[in-house]
Amino acid sequence: MLTSQKWGGAQENVNKFLLEISNIFIESLILASADALQLWRTGRISSFASVVDFQPLPVM
């Protein structure tokens, strides 16, 4: 019983860690999108394609 409680606590910690990482990632995406939108609105970039260089993967 004690062993399963230890593993359960570890799993809970892992879940909290993954949730925190997910939140940070989502927040970063939102902030990057807001920055790109602001640049586009102010005319500093002509399109969203200029923010990220879209290159297709090479065909093997």
N, C-alpha and C positions, 0 to 999 in steps of 0.2 A: 504493500500500500504506500509506503514511504517513497519508494522508487518512482511510482507513477505520479505522485504529487510533485516530485522534483522535476520530472520531465514535463509535466503540465505547466509548471512555472516557467520553465525554459521556453516552451512553445509560446506561452503568453508574451514573454519578452521578445521573442522573434517576431511575433505578430505586431506588437507595438512598434518595433524597429522598422518593419516593412511599411507599416502605415505612415510612420513619420517620413520615411524616404519618399513614399508616394506623394505625400502632401507637399514636400519640398519640390519635387519634380513638377507637379501640377502648378504650383505657385510660380515656378520659374517659367513655365510655358505661358502662363497668363501674363506675366510681366513682359516677356519677350514679345508677345503678340501686341500688347498695348504700346510698347515702344515702336514696333514696326508700323502700327496704325498711325501713331503720332507723326512719324517721319513721312509717311505717305500723305497724310493730310496737310502737312506743312510744305509739301513739294520737294522735300530733300531726296526722296527716292521716287522713281517713276512707276515702279510696280513692285509687288511683293516678290516677284521672281528675282529681282536684283538683291534682295536681302539674303537669299540662300541660292547658292550656285547649284542648280539642278543638273546633275550629270547622270545619264543612264549607266547602269552597271555594264561592264564589258561582257560580251557574249563569249563563253568559253568554247 
